[in-house]
Amino acid sequence: MKTTRVNLPESAYAIPTYDEQKANANLIAAAPDLLDVLRVTECAVEQLCYGQDTANECWTTLSKIRDVIAKAEGQL
């Protein structure tokens, strides 16, 4: 088999270390559970926000939660 060598600047592509690869794999494995918990949290925070002034920090938190859920679902 013939191989081709390409010289790239160091900053062009970094190969993750073993520890980084393991951490990434763990995060990917946990992602479905994290998303499920975030959906439950969204409902709980929404109930806490009910009746609160729209300037309340609760609404900001709820918005951030919804943004993260949308990002995880590929909507952002």
Biopython code that builds the backbone (N, CA, C, O; Angstrom):
import numpy as np
from Bio.PDB.StructureBuilder import StructureBuilder

atoms = [
    (1, "MET", "N", (0.838, -1.163, 0.000)),
    (1, "MET", "CA", (0.000, 0.000, 0.000)),
    (1, "MET", "C", (0.892, 1.238, 0.000)),
    (1, "MET", "O", (1.847, 1.331, 0.771)),
    (2, "LYS", "N", (0.567, 2.176, -0.869)),
    (2, "LYS", "CA", (1.332, 3.411, -0.966)),
    (2, "LYS", "C", (0.720, 4.456, -0.041)),
    (2, "LYS", "O", (-0.498, 4.626, -0.003)),
    (3, "THR", "N", (1.560, 5.142, 0.693)),
    (3, "THR", "CA", (1.081, 6.205, 1.575)),
    (3, "THR", "C", (1.634, 7.536, 1.110)),
    (3, "THR", "O", (2.727, 7.609, 0.547)),
    (4, "THR", "N", (0.888, 8.561, 1.345)),
    (4, "THR", "CA", (1.294, 9.912, 1.001)),
    (4, "THR", "C", (1.473, 10.697, 2.283)),
    (4, "THR", "O", (0.631, 10.655, 3.181)),
    (5, "ARG", "N", (2.554, 11.397, 2.353)),
    (5, "ARG", "CA", (2.826, 12.202, 3.542)),
    (5, "ARG", "C", (2.506, 13.657, 3.232)),
    (5, "ARG", "O", (2.932, 14.203, 2.214)),
    (6, "VAL", "N", (1.750, 14.268, 4.126)),
    (6, "VAL", "CA", (1.390, 15.670, 3.975)),
    (6, "VAL", "C", (1.925, 16.416, 5.184)),
    (6, "VAL", "O", (1.661, 16.039, 6.326)),
    (7, "ASN", "N", (2.665, 17.458, 4.929)),
    (7, "ASN", "CA", (3.183, 18.282, 6.019)),
    (7, "ASN", "C", (2.242, 19.459, 6.241)),
    (7, "ASN", "O", (2.074, 20.314, 5.372)),
    (8, "LEU", "N", (1.641, 19.485, 7.412)),
    (8, "LEU", "CA", (0.734, 20.565, 7.778)),
    (8, "LEU", "C", (1.335, 21.349, 8.923)),
    (8, "LEU", "O", (2.099, 20.806, 9.721)),
    (9, "PRO", "N", (0.993, 22.624, 9.007)),
    (9, "PRO", "CA", (1.449, 23.374, 10.175)),
    (9, "PRO", "C", (0.857, 22.743, 11.436)),
    (9, "PRO", "O", (-0.229, 22.163, 11.400)),
    (10, "GLU", "N", (1.572, 22.860, 12.532)),
    (10, "GLU", "CA", (1.139, 22.237, 13.779)),
    (10, "GLU", "C", (-0.271, 22.649, 14.173)),
    (10, "GLU", "O", (-1.024, 21.840, 14.716)),
    (11, "SER", "N", (-0.636, 23.891, 13.908)),
    (11, "SER", "CA", (-1.944, 24.381, 14.324)),
    (11, "SER", "C", (-3.072, 23.917, 13.410)),
    (11, "SER", "O", (-4.242, 24.124, 13.728)),
    (12, "ALA", "N", (-2.742, 23.291, 12.276)),
    (12, "ALA", "CA", (-3.772, 22.895, 11.323)),
    (12, "ALA", "C", (-4.651, 21.776, 11.859)),
    (12, "ALA", "O", (-5.860, 21.773, 11.627)),
    (13, "TYR", "N", (-4.066, 20.837, 12.565)),
    (13, "TYR", "CA", (-4.841, 19.709, 13.063)),
    (13, "TYR", "C", (-4.131, 19.128, 14.266)),
    (13, "TYR", "O", (-2.946, 18.801, 14.207)),
    (14, "ALA", "N", (-4.848, 19.005, 15.332)),
    (14, "ALA", "CA", (-4.258, 18.443, 16.544)),
    (14, "ALA", "C", (-4.910, 17.103, 16.832)),
    (14, "ALA", "O", (-6.137, 17.002, 16.873)),
    (15, "ILE", "N", (-4.118, 16.099, 17.027)),
    (15, "ILE", "CA", (-4.630, 14.779, 17.378)),
    (15, "ILE", "C", (-4.833, 14.754, 18.885)),
    (15, "ILE", "O", (-3.895, 14.991, 19.645)),
    (16, "PRO", "N", (-6.072, 14.464, 19.323)),
    (16, "PRO", "CA", (-6.326, 14.438, 20.769)),
    (16, "PRO", "C", (-5.489, 13.367, 21.463)),
    (16, "PRO", "O", (-5.199, 12.315, 20.894)),
    (17, "THR", "N", (-5.117, 13.655, 22.683)),
    (17, "THR", "CA", (-4.390, 12.666, 23.477)),
    (17, "THR", "C", (-5.343, 11.536, 23.844)),
    (17, "THR", "O", (-6.554, 11.647, 23.656)),
    (18, "TYR", "N", (-4.791, 10.460, 24.362)),
    (18, "TYR", "CA", (-5.619, 9.333, 24.798)),
    (18, "TYR", "C", (-6.633, 9.787, 25.845)),
    (18, "TYR", "O", (-7.803, 9.412, 25.779)),
    (19, "ASP", "N", (-6.189, 10.591, 26.810)),
    (19, "ASP", "CA", (-7.093, 11.074, 27.859)),
    (19, "ASP", "C", (-8.217, 11.932, 27.278)),
    (19, "ASP", "O", (-9.363, 11.838, 27.719)),
    (20, "GLU", "N", (-7.892, 12.766, 26.290)),
    (20, "GLU", "CA", (-8.918, 13.586, 25.646)),
    (20, "GLU", "C", (-9.897, 12.717, 24.863)),
    (20, "GLU", "O", (-11.103, 12.965, 24.875)),
    (21, "GLN", "N", (-9.374, 11.698, 24.184)),
    (21, "GLN", "CA", (-10.241, 10.787, 23.436)),
    (21, "GLN", "C", (-11.194, 10.054, 24.374)),
    (21, "GLN", "O", (-12.376, 9.891, 24.074)),
    (22, "LYS", "N", (-10.665, 9.615, 25.510)),
    (22, "LYS", "CA", (-11.487, 8.910, 26.494)),
    (22, "LYS", "C", (-12.549, 9.843, 27.065)),
    (22, "LYS", "O", (-13.706, 9.448, 27.212)),
    (23, "ALA", "N", (-12.167, 11.075, 27.387)),
    (23, "ALA", "CA", (-13.125, 12.052, 27.912)),
    (23, "ALA", "C", (-14.216, 12.349, 26.882)),
    (23, "ALA", "O", (-15.391, 12.450, 27.232)),
    (24, "ASN", "N", (-13.826, 12.488, 25.617)),
    (24, "ASN", "CA", (-14.806, 12.725, 24.556)),
    (24, "ASN", "C", (-15.759, 11.542, 24.412)),
    (24, "ASN", "O", (-16.966, 11.730, 24.260)),
    (25, "ALA", "N", (-15.224, 10.332, 24.460)),
    (25, "ALA", "CA", (-16.061, 9.131, 24.359)),
    (25, "ALA", "C", (-17.039, 9.046, 25.526)),
    (25, "ALA", "O", (-18.202, 8.686, 25.341)),
    (26, "ASN", "N", (-16.570, 9.374, 26.720)),
    (26, "ASN", "CA", (-17.450, 9.360, 27.896)),
    (26, "ASN", "C", (-18.567, 10.392, 27.760)),
    (26, "ASN", "O", (-19.718, 10.117, 28.100)),
    (27, "LEU", "N", (-18.226, 11.571, 27.266)),
    (27, "LEU", "CA", (-19.225, 12.621, 27.084)),
    (27, "LEU", "C", (-20.259, 12.208, 26.036)),
    (27, "LEU", "O", (-21.457, 12.419, 26.224)),
    (28, "ILE", "N", (-19.798, 11.626, 24.945)),
    (28, "ILE", "CA", (-20.715, 11.161, 23.904)),
    (28, "ILE", "C", (-21.632, 10.072, 24.447)),
    (28, "ILE", "O", (-22.826, 10.058, 24.148)),
    (29, "ALA", "N", (-21.085, 9.170, 25.235)),
    (29, "ALA", "CA", (-21.891, 8.092, 25.817)),
    (29, "ALA", "C", (-22.942, 8.632, 26.783)),
    (29, "ALA", "O", (-24.041, 8.085, 26.872)),
    (30, "ALA", "N", (-22.617, 9.688, 27.497)),
    (30, "ALA", "CA", (-23.538, 10.260, 28.486)),
    (30, "ALA", "C", (-24.542, 11.231, 27.863)),
    (30, "ALA", "O", (-25.527, 11.586, 28.510)),
    (31, "ALA", "N", (-24.318, 11.660, 26.639)),
    (31, "ALA", "CA", (-25.137, 12.703, 26.020)),
    (31, "ALA", "C", (-26.641, 12.417, 26.038)),
    (31, "ALA", "O", (-27.406, 13.318, 26.384)),
    (32, "PRO", "N", (-27.103, 11.225, 25.688)),
    (32, "PRO", "CA", (-28.555, 10.987, 25.730)),
    (32, "PRO", "C", (-29.144, 11.162, 27.131)),
    (32, "PRO", "O", (-30.227, 11.728, 27.285)),
    (33, "ASP", "N", (-28.437, 10.681, 28.144)),
    (33, "ASP", "CA", (-28.915, 10.841, 29.522)),
    (33, "ASP", "C", (-28.902, 12.310, 29.935)),
    (33, "ASP", "O", (-29.825, 12.781, 30.600)),
    (34, "LEU", "N", (-27.859, 13.029, 29.541)),
    (34, "LEU", "CA", (-27.776, 14.453, 29.866)),
    (34, "LEU", "C", (-28.932, 15.223, 29.233)),
    (34, "LEU", "O", (-29.511, 16.110, 29.859)),
    (35, "LEU", "N", (-29.263, 14.880, 27.991)),
    (35, "LEU", "CA", (-30.368, 15.551, 27.307)),
    (35, "LEU", "C", (-31.699, 15.240, 27.985)),
    (35, "LEU", "O", (-32.534, 16.129, 28.146)),
    (36, "ASP", "N", (-31.901, 13.986, 28.383)),
    (36, "ASP", "CA", (-33.130, 13.617, 29.103)),
    (36, "ASP", "C", (-33.271, 14.409, 30.399)),
    (36, "ASP", "O", (-34.346, 14.926, 30.704)),
    (37, "VAL", "N", (-32.186, 14.502, 31.157)),
    (37, "VAL", "CA", (-32.216, 15.247, 32.422)),
    (37, "VAL", "C", (-32.466, 16.731, 32.153)),
    (37, "VAL", "O", (-33.180, 17.388, 32.912)),
    (38, "LEU", "N", (-31.890, 17.254, 31.092)),
    (38, "LEU", "CA", (-32.094, 18.663, 30.762)),
    (38, "LEU", "C", (-33.551, 18.942, 30.399)),
    (38, "LEU", "O", (-34.081, 20.003, 30.729)),
    (39, "ARG", "N", (-34.198, 17.995, 29.724)),
    (39, "ARG", "CA", (-35.624, 18.163, 29.393)),
    (39, "ARG", "C", (-36.480, 18.190, 30.664)),
    (39, "ARG", "O", (-37.412, 18.987, 30.770)),
    (40, "VAL", "N", (-36.165, 17.322, 31.618)),
    (40, "VAL", "CA", (-36.879, 17.319, 32.899)),
    (40, "VAL", "C", (-36.629, 18.637, 33.630)),
    (40, "VAL", "O", (-37.545, 19.224, 34.206)),
    (41, "THR", "N", (-35.382, 19.089, 33.597)),
    (41, "THR", "CA", (-35.021, 20.355, 34.238)),
    (41, "THR", "C", (-35.767, 21.515, 33.591)),
    (41, "THR", "O", (-36.205, 22.438, 34.278)),
    (42, "GLU", "N", (-35.910, 21.467, 32.275)),
    (42, "GLU", "CA", (-36.656, 22.516, 31.569)),
    (42, "GLU", "C", (-38.074, 22.626, 32.129)),
    (42, "GLU", "O", (-38.551, 23.729, 32.395)),
    (43, "CYS", "N", (-38.740, 21.504, 32.307)),
    (43, "CYS", "CA", (-40.109, 21.512, 32.846)),
    (43, "CYS", "C", (-40.148, 22.071, 34.265)),
    (43, "CYS", "O", (-41.031, 22.858, 34.605)),
    (44, "ALA", "N", (-39.193, 21.662, 35.083)),
    (44, "ALA", "CA", (-39.157, 22.128, 36.475)),
    (44, "ALA", "C", (-38.899, 23.630, 36.546)),
    (44, "ALA", "O", (-39.551, 24.339, 37.313)),
    (45, "VAL", "N", (-37.955, 24.111, 35.754)),
    (45, "VAL", "CA", (-37.638, 25.544, 35.762)),
    (45, "VAL", "C", (-38.811, 26.346, 35.197)),
    (45, "VAL", "O", (-39.109, 27.439, 35.677)),
    (46, "GLU", "N", (-39.467, 25.804, 34.184)),
    (46, "GLU", "CA", (-40.632, 26.484, 33.620)),
    (46, "GLU", "C", (-41.721, 26.669, 34.685)),
    (46, "GLU", "O", (-42.355, 27.722, 34.751)),
    (47, "GLN", "N", (-41.931, 25.659, 35.500)),
    (47, "GLN", "CA", (-42.916, 25.768, 36.586)),
    (47, "GLN", "C", (-42.483, 26.821, 37.609)),
    (47, "GLN", "O", (-43.315, 27.568, 38.125)),
    (48, "LEU", "N", (-41.192, 26.878, 37.897)),
    (48, "LEU", "CA", (-40.689, 27.887, 38.834)),
    (48, "LEU", "C", (-40.848, 29.305, 38.282)),
    (48, "LEU", "O", (-41.065, 30.253, 39.036)),
    (49, "CYS", "N", (-40.738, 29.435, 36.969)),
    (49, "CYS", "CA", (-40.831, 30.751, 36.336)),
    (49, "CYS", "C", (-42.269, 31.251, 36.255)),
    (49, "CYS", "O", (-42.508, 32.457, 36.183)),
    (50, "TYR", "N", (-43.216, 30.331, 36.268)),
    (50, "TYR", "CA", (-44.619, 30.715, 36.113)),
    (50, "TYR", "C", (-44.997, 31.779, 37.144)),
    (50, "TYR", "O", (-44.797, 31.599, 38.345)),
    (51, "GLY", "N", (-45.542, 32.879, 36.656)),
    (51, "GLY", "CA", (-45.956, 33.957, 37.543)),
    (51, "GLY", "C", (-44.853, 34.940, 37.890)),
    (51, "GLY", "O", (-45.113, 35.967, 38.517)),
    (52, "GLN", "N", (-43.621, 34.639, 37.490)),
    (52, "GLN", "CA", (-42.501, 35.540, 37.769)),
    (52, "GLN", "C", (-42.440, 36.634, 36.702)),
    (52, "GLN", "O", (-42.858, 36.435, 35.561)),
    (53, "ASP", "N", (-41.918, 37.772, 37.092)),
    (53, "ASP", "CA", (-41.687, 38.860, 36.153)),
    (53, "ASP", "C", (-40.729, 38.381, 35.065)),
    (53, "ASP", "O", (-39.801, 37.622, 35.346)),
    (54, "THR", "N", (-40.949, 38.818, 33.829)),
    (54, "THR", "CA", (-40.098, 38.362, 32.723)),
    (54, "THR", "C", (-38.648, 38.805, 32.872)),
    (54, "THR", "O", (-37.768, 38.262, 32.203)),
    (55, "ALA", "N", (-38.386, 39.775, 33.730)),
    (55, "ALA", "CA", (-37.009, 40.211, 33.986)),
    (55, "ALA", "C", (-36.316, 39.309, 35.004)),
    (55, "ALA", "O", (-35.116, 39.446, 35.239)),
    (56, "ASN", "N", (-37.063, 38.391, 35.604)),
    (56, "ASN", "CA", (-36.500, 37.484, 36.601)),
    (56, "ASN", "C", (-35.450, 36.579, 35.958)),
    (56, "ASN", "O", (-35.602, 36.154, 34.812)),
    (57, "GLU", "N", (-34.403, 36.293, 36.695)),
    (57, "GLU", "CA", (-33.310, 35.442, 36.204)),
    (57, "GLU", "C", (-33.801, 34.053, 35.802)),
    (57, "GLU", "O", (-33.176, 33.378, 34.984)),
    (58, "CYS", "N", (-34.901, 33.641, 36.370)),
    (58, "CYS", "CA", (-35.484, 32.338, 36.053)),
    (58, "CYS", "C", (-35.728, 32.199, 34.548)),
    (58, "CYS", "O", (-35.451, 31.152, 33.963)),
    (59, "TRP", "N", (-36.241, 33.249, 33.934)),
    (59, "TRP", "CA", (-36.540, 33.210, 32.504)),
    (59, "TRP", "C", (-35.265, 33.151, 31.661)),
    (59, "TRP", "O", (-35.236, 32.509, 30.611)),
    (60, "THR", "N", (-34.225, 33.819, 32.123)),
    (60, "THR", "CA", (-32.937, 33.747, 31.431)),
    (60, "THR", "C", (-32.397, 32.327, 31.475)),
    (60, "THR", "O", (-31.897, 31.811, 30.476)),
    (61, "THR", "N", (-32.502, 31.705, 32.634)),
    (61, "THR", "CA", (-32.042, 30.322, 32.791)),
    (61, "THR", "C", (-32.849, 29.391, 31.895)),
    (61, "THR", "O", (-32.282, 28.519, 31.237)),
    (62, "LEU", "N", (-34.154, 29.569, 31.865)),
    (62, "LEU", "CA", (-35.012, 28.733, 31.024)),
    (62, "LEU", "C", (-34.647, 28.897, 29.554)),
    (62, "LEU", "O", (-34.623, 27.921, 28.805)),
    (63, "SER", "N", (-34.363, 30.119, 29.145)),
    (63, "SER", "CA", (-33.961, 30.379, 27.763)),
    (63, "SER", "C", (-32.655, 29.666, 27.423)),
    (63, "SER", "O", (-32.520, 29.102, 26.337)),
    (64, "LYS", "N", (-31.700, 29.690, 28.340)),
    (64, "LYS", "CA", (-30.420, 29.005, 28.119)),
    (64, "LYS", "C", (-30.626, 27.498, 28.011)),
    (64, "LYS", "O", (-30.027, 26.841, 27.160)),
    (65, "ILE", "N", (-31.473, 26.962, 28.876)),
    (65, "ILE", "CA", (-31.769, 25.523, 28.832)),
    (65, "ILE", "C", (-32.363, 25.163, 27.476)),
    (65, "ILE", "O", (-31.962, 24.176, 26.858)),
    (66, "ARG", "N", (-33.306, 25.954, 27.021)),
    (66, "ARG", "CA", (-33.953, 25.680, 25.729)),
    (66, "ARG", "C", (-32.974, 25.809, 24.570)),
    (66, "ARG", "O", (-33.054, 25.047, 23.606)),
    (67, "ASP", "N", (-32.062, 26.754, 24.651)),
    (67, "ASP", "CA", (-31.040, 26.898, 23.606)),
    (67, "ASP", "C", (-30.140, 25.668, 23.543)),
    (67, "ASP", "O", (-29.798, 25.199, 22.457)),
    (68, "VAL", "N", (-29.758, 25.150, 24.700)),
    (68, "VAL", "CA", (-28.886, 23.967, 24.735)),
    (68, "VAL", "C", (-29.624, 22.745, 24.193)),
    (68, "VAL", "O", (-29.041, 21.941, 23.467)),
    (69, "ILE", "N", (-30.892, 22.604, 24.541)),
    (69, "ILE", "CA", (-31.686, 21.488, 24.018)),
    (69, "ILE", "C", (-31.784, 21.592, 22.497)),
    (69, "ILE", "O", (-31.600, 20.601, 21.790)),
    (70, "ALA", "N", (-32.073, 22.786, 22.000)),
    (70, "ALA", "CA", (-32.164, 22.987, 20.551)),
    (70, "ALA", "C", (-30.837, 22.668, 19.867)),
    (70, "ALA", "O", (-30.821, 22.067, 18.792)),
    (71, "LYS", "N", (-29.742, 23.061, 20.475)),
    (71, "LYS", "CA", (-28.413, 22.776, 19.912)),
    (71, "LYS", "C", (-28.162, 21.272, 19.869)),
    (71, "LYS", "O", (-27.650, 20.750, 18.879)),
    (72, "ALA", "N", (-28.525, 20.582, 20.946)),
    (72, "ALA", "CA", (-28.327, 19.131, 21.003)),
    (72, "ALA", "C", (-29.182, 18.411, 19.965)),
    (72, "ALA", "O", (-28.810, 17.346, 19.474)),
    (73, "GLU", "N", (-30.330, 19.001, 19.634)),
    (73, "GLU", "CA", (-31.230, 18.401, 18.651)),
    (73, "GLU", "C", (-30.934, 18.878, 17.232)),
    (73, "GLU", "O", (-31.653, 18.531, 16.295)),
    (74, "GLY", "N", (-29.872, 19.675, 17.074)),
    (74, "GLY", "CA", (-29.462, 20.142, 15.757)),
    (74, "GLY", "C", (-30.313, 21.267, 15.202)),
    (74, "GLY", "O", (-30.331, 21.488, 13.991)),
    (75, "GLN", "N", (-31.017, 21.982, 16.064)),
    (75, "GLN", "CA", (-31.891, 23.060, 15.614)),
    (75, "GLN", "C", (-31.208, 24.423, 15.645)),
    (75, "GLN", "O", (-31.770, 25.400, 15.149)),
    (76, "LEU", "N", (-30.024, 24.507, 16.210)),
    (76, "LEU", "CA", (-29.277, 25.783, 16.228)),
    (76, "LEU", "C", (-28.033, 25.657, 15.393)),
    (76, "LEU", "O", (-27.267, 26.614, 15.277)),
]
sb = StructureBuilder()
sb.init_structure("model")
sb.init_model(0)
sb.init_chain("A")
sb.init_seg("    ")
for serial, (resi, resn, name, xyz) in enumerate(atoms, 1):
    if name == "N":
        sb.init_residue(resn, " ", resi, " ")
    sb.init_atom(name, np.array(xyz, "f"), 0.0, 1.0, " ", f" {name:<3s}", serial, name[0])
structure = sb.get_structure()
